[in-house]
Amino acid sequence: MRIYKVGGAVRDRLLGIPVTDIDRVVVGATTEEMLAKGFRPVGADFPVFLHPKTGEEYALARTERKSGRGYGGFTFHASPEVTLEEDLIRRDLTINAMAEDDQQNLTDPYHGQRDLEARILRHVSPAFAEDPLRVLRVARFAARYAGLGFTVAPETLDLMRQLSESGELEALTAERSWKEISRALMEKQPQVFIEVLRACGALNVLMPEVDALFGVPQPEVHHPEIDTGAHTLSVLEQAAKHQQPLTVRWACLLHDLGKGLTPEEEWPRHIAHEFKGLKLIKAVNERFKAPRDCQELALLVGEYHTHGHRAQELKPSTLLELLQRFDVYRRPQRFEEFIAACEMDARGRKGLEERSYPQADYLRGAATAARSVAVRPLLEKGFNGPELGEAIKRERLKALKAYKEKV
């Protein structure tokens, strides 16, 4: 029995960046031997065990064979005869196909260290094209390591393109796709994830609504970058730069989908794109079964982001409707995330990335003014039921009018 660290733990150590997850592979062992040493089995598809003391995962060396469509269409074989090299060759990228023992002696049969030094994301073998999930994984790694200068090897991009054209991507489950998408959006340069998906044709398969934004012009006076797709990438880049949460990043990706529906003869204007885009945002939300908080914020930002930009121009009654729609009294955090998404949208414009966004403080002040209305005095005046609701609304409107005059 020989135990090796594999994959990300080896890759990140060689890159000199913090190692977060440690995967181990066990060569020359049987399930019975692992159980005899106190390991607890947890693997459903292939033998994976938890260490009796540390709880860390150990997987038996295995091979795999394509047996069906999609990510789950594989038959695995684990036995003491499977070599370390055979286990490593089934991995996606050369930089993830290295192993080391406890003395940090490196096993690198597929030249992962060389590709690390050259800053290249390259597939290990032609079997790469058997797993459609790898298209998303490679794009995610590109987003993670773009800041270090990594790019996808042309021949790997070709295989990703073949996978995109094969229909295999449609076999991915919503859960698996969302797991990769959500992780990619939280990387340092999530816009690179979208760029790589687009370069290999996967974006058009997975999110045709986003892909449709590229080549669609916007008024240059408001959007110096002109192209709506390029703007979306810039907004996503700003969201990562400002360390926004997943909810905000997802909303940033989808906020302008309505512009992809504008007839060419109406370009570069996009009248009512906020409302037109809602059905598209809903479709993408449902396709990937995004968490409810992500779905809700994406729809709200899609519908109201232009309200955010025109905050100081809004009538008090419109401002009150906006605050009511976001339920700022019970869900203040969601309104904060809306403000953040609006600011990222404003900053995601060429040459305007550092411009201040006074609308943010104005909206926060409006929410504070509306929330300052006390309910108890109204109850003491005898208001209750629907009458109480109307009285509260009147007082909040007064508070917003006073706020607007003061500011």
N, C-alpha and C positions, 0 to 999 in steps of 0.2 A: 504494500500500500504506500503510494507516494502522493503527497498533497502539494498543490501549487496555487498561488494567487494568479488570477487570470483577468483579462479584460480591463475595465476602467481603472482598477487599482494599480495595475502595472503602467498603463498609459499615462495616468495623471502624475504618478511618481516620477516618471521619466521627463514629463513636461515641467516638473517642479512646481506643480500646483497642488492644493490640499486634496487628499484622498478622502472621499466621503463614504463610498460603498466598497466593500471588499467581497468579491466573489471568489470561491475556491472550488477547484475541481480535484476529484480523487481518482487516481489512476491505479488499476490493479486490485480493486476491491469489489466485493459482492455486497448485496443488500444485507445478507445475513451477518457479514463481518461488521458492517456499520452498526447494525442493531446490537450486536454483541458488545460493542464498545460504548453503548449507551446513547447513540445518536437517535433522534426522533424523526421518523419519516413525515414529510409534508408535501412532497411532489405528487401531483395528480397525473401528469402526463409522462413524467420520467423521474427517476429516483433522486430526490433532493432531501437532505437531512439537516436537522438543527443540532448544533453542538450541545452536548449535555450540560456544559457549564456556561459558555458564552452566548448561546442562542444564535450564533452566526450560521449562515447557510453553507452547506457543502454538497456539491452535486457530483454524482458518478460520471466519469468520462463517457461520452455517448456519441453515436453517429445518428444521422437522420436521413430519411428518404421521403421525397415528395409523394403524397398519396391522395391529394385532393386539392380543392381550391382554397385560396386565402391563407391567412396567417396560421390557422389551425390545421391546415391540410398536410400534416407530416406524421410519419411513423418513426418513433425513436427506438434506438437499440443501445442498451447499456450492458457492458460485461467487463470482466477483468482484462479481456484481450484488447479492448479499445485503447489505442495509444494516445498520448497527449497530442501528437500532431494531427491525428484523425479527429480529435475533439476540437482542436483549434480551427481546422479548415472549414468547419461548418459555420463559423462566425461571420459577421457582416463585413467588417473593415479590417485591413491589415493592422491598424493601430490598436484594434481591440482583440487581436489574435496572438497576443504575446502572453507568456507565463513566466513566473519566477518562483524558485523554492525559498525556503526560509533564510537562505544565505544570500538572497537576491541574485542568484545565478539565473541569467535570462535564457529562455527558450523562445526563439524568434524565427520559426521556419518560413514565414511568409513576408519577411522584411518589413515588419511594422516599424521598427526603430528608424530604418532608413526613410520611411514615409513621414514619420514624426519630424525628423530633421528637415525634410523637404516641404513640410506643411501641406501634405496631400492626403485627402480622404479617398482611399482606393479599396475596391472590393477584393476579398480574398480569393474567390473562385467563381466560375460561372454559375454555381449553385445560388449565388446572390439573387439571381433573377427568379428564383422559385418562391421567394417570400415577399409579397407586396408591402408588408409593413416596413421593410427596409428602406423604401422610398422616403417614408416619413422620418425614419430614424436618421438617415444620412443628412436630410435637410435640417433636422434638429441639431446634429453634431456640427453642421456648417454654421448654424446660428450661434452655437456655444463657443466655437473656436475661431470665428471670423476675426476677432480682435487680435489673435495670434498669427494671422496671415494664412489660415487654412483655406484651401479651395477644393472643390470636388474634381477628381481626375476625369478627363474627358471620356475615357472608356467606361467609367462607372456611371457617368451621366447618361451615356448611351443605353446602358442596361436599365437605368431608371426610366428612360424614355420608352423602352420596349415594354417594361412592366405597365407603364401608364396607358399604353395603347392596347394592351392585351386583354383588358377587362378584369384583371385580377384585383385591381384596387377596389372595385365595387363589391368584392367578396369580404372586405374588411368589416368587422363589426363596428357599430357606433362607439362602443366602449373602448375598444383598442385604439381606434382613430383619435377619439377625444383625449385619451391618455397621452398620446404622442403630441397632439396639437397643443394641449394645455401646458405640457412641459416645455415645448418649443417656444411658446409665447412668453414664458418666464425666463428664457435665456437672455444673455446680455445684448444680443442683436437679433431680436425676433423677426425683423424685416428680412433678414437673410433667409430665414426659413421659407417665407413666402416667395422670395426671389428664386430660390433653388427649385421649389415645387413648380413654379411657372416655367423655369428653364427646361424642365424635363416633361412638361405637359401634364403633370399631376394636378396642378391647381385647377385646370379646366375640368378635370374629372371630379375632384373632391369638392371644390368651391367655385363652380362656374360663375356664380354671382360676383365674386371678388375678381376673378380673371377678366370679367367683362369690363372692369373699370379702366383697364390699361388701354390707352389710345383715345379715351374720352376726354375732350378738353373742357376747361373751366375758364371763367373770365379772368384774364391776366391781372386785372386791377386788384382782385381779391386773392388770386392764387398765382404768384409769379412762376410756380413750377408747372402750371397749366394742366398737365396730365393728372387725371383723377387717381389712377393707380399709383403713380409716383407719390402723390400727396398721401394716400393711405399708408404707404410704406414709411413715409416721413413721420406721420402721426404715431405709428407703432414704434418707430425709433425713439421718438420723444418720450413715449410712455415708459419705455425701458430705461432711458436716461434718467427719468425722474422717479424710477423705482415704483411704478404704479402696480397695484395688485392685479390678479388675473381678470377680475370682473371688468376693470377699466380697460385692460389691453384687448379683451375680447370685444368690448363695445367700440374701441378705436378701430379695430379691423373691419367692423361691419357698418359703421355709422353712415357711410355715403353710398350704400348699395343702390339706392334709388336712382342715382345718376347714371347707372348702367342701363336704365330703361328709357332715358330721354331720347326721342327720335333725333336723328342727325340734323334734320332741318332746323331744330330748335337750339342746337349747340351754339355757343358755349354756355347758354343759360340752362338752368335746371329747375324749372318752376315746380313747386310742391314735391321735390324729390324726397323730402322728409317722410311724407305720407306714402308715397309710391314704394318706398323702400321697405316698409314694415312687413309686407308679405314675404319679401326675400329674406329679411332678417329672421323672421319666424321659421322659414323653411330651413335655413342653415342651422338655427338652434335645434330644431327637431331632428335634422339629419344626424347630428353628432350627439344628441341627447345631452346637451350642455346642462350643467347644474342650474337650478332655478335662479339663483342670484345673478349668474352670468346672462341668462336669457332675459330676465326682467330689465337689467341695466342696459343691455344692448338695444332692446326695443324702445326704452325711454330716451336714451341718447339719440337713437336714430330719429325719433319724432321731434325732440325738443332741442337739439344742439344749436340750432339757429336762434332759438329763444335765448339761450345762454349768451351767445355772442351779442345779442341786441338787448341785454338785460336792462341797461340804463334807459333804453327807449320804451320799455314796456309800460303800459298803463298799470296802475295799481291793481285793477280788477284782473288783468291778464297775469300779473305777477302772483296774485293770490291763487288763481287757477293752477298755475305752475306748481306752487308750493303744495296745494291740495293734492295734485296729481302724484307728487312724489311722497306724499304722506310724511312731510318733514317733522311732524309732531311726534310720531312714533318711530320713524325710521330715518333719523338724521344722517346716519352714515351713508345711506344710499344717495342722498342729495349731495353729500361731499364727493362721492365718487362720480356723480354726474358733472359737478363743477370741474373735477380733475380731467375728465374726458373732454370737456369743452376746451379747457386750457391746452391740452395736448393737441387738439384739432387746430387751435389757433397758432400754436407753435410749429406745427408740422407743415409750414409753408416756407419756401425757399427764401432765405435772407431774413426771415422773421422769427427765427428760432429763439432769440433772446429777448424779444419784445415783451413788455410787461402785459399782464392780463387783468386790468382793474375790475372786470366783470366778476371775477371770483370773489373779491371782498364785498362787492355790492350785493351779490346773491346771498352771501353768508349773513350780511347785515339785514337783508330783507327777511330771511328765515328767522333771525333772532327777534326782529320786531314783531313778526306774526306770532311767534311762540310766547312773547311776553304778555299776551292778552290773558288775563286771569279769568277763570271760569266761575269761581266762587261768588264774586259780586253779582253775576248774572243769575246765579241760582237763588241768591238772597232776594233778588228782585222778582222772583216767582217764575222765571222762565224754566220750562222743561220740555222734553220731547223734541219734536221738529222745531218748535219756536226757539228752544235753546240753541239748536244748531244754527238757525238763521241769525240769532243775536250774536253768537260767537263770530260768525262770518262777517257781520257788519262791523264789529269791533276790530277784527283783524284787518279789514279793508281800511278803516280809519287809521290804524297803526301804520299800515303801508303807505298811505297818503302822507302822513306826517314824516315818515322816514324818507320818502322821495323828496319832499320839500326841503328837509334838513340837509340831505346829501347834495 
